[in-house]
């Protein structure tokens, strides 16, 4: 069986601390992810930044 190339990561909103779990392939996408997603704690869309999952 082949080894997985993806790594697990947290997409964290630095303002509230709310996070989504995601995966990405570090060989294909070398820069850190930044996405605008919905944050239910403030009930708005906000910027989420990549942090490593433990």
Residue, then its C-alpha position, 0 to 999 in steps of 0.5 A: x500500500x502506498x504512503x499518503x502524501x497529504x498532511x492534516x492541518x487546522x484552518x484557524x481564525x486568529x480572531x476567535x480561535x474557531x477552526x476547520x480541519x483540512x488536508x493538503x499535499x505539501x509537494x504540490x502546494x508549498x505555500x500556506x493556505x488562507x481561505x475565507x470561510x464561515x465562522x459560526x462564533x461571529x456569524x460571518x465569513x472570516x479569513x482562516x489561516x493554516x496551522x499544523x494539526x497535532 
